[in-house]
C-alpha cells in the first residue's frame, strides 16, 4: 500500500538521468541515455547519418584523436552536467515543455530555420527526449505508439495504420564503394495485405536477389553495406539495378506486386559552381555533367522505362528549388517526391518547400531536428500541407526501435529502415510485427493506398 502511494506521488518524476558513449552500427560512438523513475529505467540511443543535409540540427562530435574525432564525450557530459540537473524532479508527461526547455533555455542556439542545438548537441538533447517519451508512455499506461499518437493528437483514433516498408536492397552513393551515384534502390511490397505479409514478400525478393547477384557477379558480391543492401561492383547505372530488381521480383513470384523506390541523394553529386549534377562522381576523371533540365529528362525517361517506380527521394540538390518544383509538377501526381536534405524534418523548410511546390512527401528523421516533440510538430505541418510522411532510420543506426512506434503513432503510413538484414535494421521491422499482432483487428495496413491515408 505504501509503495502504491509512493508510485502515485513520485512515479512520474524524473529521479535520475544517466548517459554514456556507446557504438552505432558503423562502430562510431553515439549517445545513450537512461531516464530513471521510481517505477523503472527508460533508455534510448541516437542514430547518425552519413549523407547529411546542411540544414540539420548539429550533431556534436569531440573532434579529438579518440575514434578519429567521432567521439561524443562532450555530448554525454552535456546530458550529465547541464540537462540532468535541470530535468530531475520534473514530470515525465511534460514532453513538449521539457523538450522546449532543453533546446530553448539550456541550449538556445538558432538560425533562420529554428533551433540548431549546436551548444549542447542535437544528439545529446534527442537521447533525453526519446527516453522521456518512453518514460511518459509507461507512466500513462500506454504503448509507446499510443502515447506518441496522443502527442500528435490522434487520441480519437481506435485503429492504427501500420507503415508500408521501403526496403533498401541495393546501395550506392555514399553508402557503397561501387560506381552507382544513386544512394538507395528500394523495393515496396504494394500487394501485401498486412505488414507481416509485406515483410515476407520483401525478404523473399531480397533473398532471390542475393542468388541472382551471386550468380552474375560472384559470391563475393553479396556482402551488405551500412543499411543491409547489396553493393556489387558490377552495377554502374540505375537502369542496370532496376532491371536486376525486376528480375528478382519475377523470380520470387511477385510480379506486379512490388514497387520500386529511389533515394537519389543528389546533393552528394551536385557541383555548386557549375550548377551541374555528376552521375559519375566517384570517377575522378568524370566528364558526365548534367544540367538541371537534363537530369529531369533522365528521371522522366527512367520512370517511363520502369513504371514500377512509386517514389523518388532527393532528386535535386537541397537548394535547387526550381529543379524540385519541375519534377513535382512533371510526375508528382503519380510518383511521390520525397524531401530529405531539402526538408531535414524542419517546419520552416517544410513551409518553404510547400510554398514553392517542391515535393509532396516528408522524410522524417528525428535526429535531423533533435527532439521528439519537434519531429511530431513537423509531421503535423506536413499533414497540414496535404503531404505523406515516410519515417526513416539513419545509415549509422542502433538497435533502438523507437521509430517503429513513431511511424504507427503519427500515422505516417510509410517507413524506411534498410534491408531485411543487419539487426539494427530488422529491430524496427520486428517491432512493427509485434505492434500489428498486438493491435489485431485494430491494425490497418494501407497496401497500395499508402499515399492516401484519409480513407482509413
Secondary structure as UniProt FT lines:
FT   HELIX           2..10
FT   TURN            11..12
FT   STRAND          16..23
FT   TURN            25..26
FT   STRAND          29..37
FT   TURN            38..39
FT   STRAND          40..45
FT   TURN            54..55
FT   HELIX           66..69
FT   HELIX           73..78
FT   HELIX           79..83
FT   HELIX           84..87
FT   TURN            88..89
FT   TURN            92..93
FT   HELIX           95..100
FT   HELIX           101..107
FT   STRAND          110..111
FT   TURN            112..113
FT   STRAND          114..115
FT   TURN            118..120
FT   HELIX           122..139
FT   TURN            140..141
FT   HELIX           144..152
FT   TURN            155..156
FT   STRAND          160..162
FT   STRAND          164..171
FT   HELIX           173..175
FT   STRAND          184..188
FT   TURN            190..191
FT   HELIX           195..217
FT   HELIX           219..222
FT   TURN            226..227
FT   TURN            233..234
FT   HELIX           238..252
FT   TURN            255..257
FT   STRAND          259..263
FT   HELIX           266..269
FT   STRAND          270..271
FT   TURN            272..275
FT   STRAND          276..278
FT   TURN            279..282
FT   TURN            284..285
FT   STRAND          289..290
FT   HELIX           292..305
FT   TURN            307..308
FT   STRAND          309..313
FT   TURN            318..319
FT   HELIX           321..331
FT   TURN            332..334
FT   STRAND          336..339
FT   TURN            341..345
FT   HELIX           347..355
FT   TURN            356..357
FT   STRAND          361..364
FT   HELIX           366..369
FT   HELIX           372..384
FT   TURN            385..386
FT   STRAND          388..392
FT   HELIX           402..409
FT   TURN            410..411
FT   STRAND          413..416
FT   HELIX           423..439
FT   HELIX           440..442
FT   STRAND          443..445
FT   HELIX           447..449
FT   TURN            450..451
FT   HELIX           453..455
//
